[in-house]
Amino acid sequence: MTRLTHDGRRQNQVAALIRTLFLKRFESSAYAFQSSCETLLLKLLAFVEENSETESEKKRVDRWRRQHEELLGLVHEHQLDLFGEANDEDYEDDIITDEMRESVDKLPREDYDVEEMLNETVLDLDQIAMFLQELRQFKAVKRR
């Protein structure tokens, strides 16, 4: 049996907490869960884009964006519905805003295994994309 390091135990605890929080959001409503998934997707995508340095890492992000273009368009529409379109002239039609990019810490590769973190984050993005695709099948139901 493998012993987990303190970091490994902490990572497992954080993952369990995130799963619990997402489950509670899903139980409250599919719409709340969808909103949480979309927000997390944007944050993870911003992290991947800001920390991708090598040509292959950048190509992978571009490929992921192309593969999920329709989903990203829907997420963008939901974000515009929630927050409205930016009024400034420099508004770009990119789903990742400058503010999101600025909030991402660029990790030093000498201190972190950034390549592995990017690999894991892309897998997380794939999982969130699957959740969001499944959620598209839900219809809003009015409660009495």
C-alpha positions, 0 to 999 in steps of 0.5 A, spaced: 500 500 500 502 506 498 503 512 503 500 518 501 505 524 502 502 530 506 501 534 499 497 528 496 493 527 502 491 534 502 490 534 494 485 528 496 481 532 501 481 538 496 478 534 491 473 531 495 471 537 498 470 540 491 466 534 489 461 535 495 460 542 493 459 540 486 454 535 488 450 540 493 450 545 487 447 540 483 442 538 488 439 545 489 438 545 481 441 543 474 442 551 473 446 552 479 450 546 477 451 548 470 453 555 472 458 552 477 461 548 471 461 554 466 465 558 471 470 552 473 471 551 465 473 558 464 478 558 470 481 552 468 482 554 460 485 561 463 490 557 467 492 552 461 492 558 456 496 562 461 501 557 463 502 553 456 509 555 453 511 550 448 509 549 441 505 543 443 502 545 449 499 551 445 497 547 439 493 542 445 490 548 447 488 550 440 485 543 438 481 543 445 478 550 443 476 547 436 474 541 439 469 544 444 467 550 439 460 550 440 460 549 447 464 555 448 460 559 444 454 557 449 458 558 455 460 565 452 452 566 451 450 564 458 456 569 460 453 575 456 446 573 459 449 574 466 453 579 466 452 583 459 457 585 454 463 589 456 462 596 453 469 598 452 471 599 445 477 594 446 472 588 448 474 582 444 469 576 443 474 571 447 471 567 452 477 568 457 477 576 459 483 580 460 481 580 468 481 572 468 488 572 464 491 577 469 488 573 475 492 566 473 499 565 476 504 563 471 507 558 475 515 557 474 517 551 471 523 550 475 518 549 482 512 546 479 511 540 474 507 545 469 507 540 464 503 534 468 499 540 471 497 542 464 495 535 462 491 534 468 487 540 467 486 538 460 483 532 463 479 536 468 476 540 462 474 534 458 470 532 464 467 539 465 465 539 458 462 532 458 458 535 464 455 541 460 453 536 454 449 532 459 446 538 462 444 541 455 439 535 456 435 538 462 429 542 461 427 548 466 421 546 470 417 551 474 416 549 481 409 551 484 
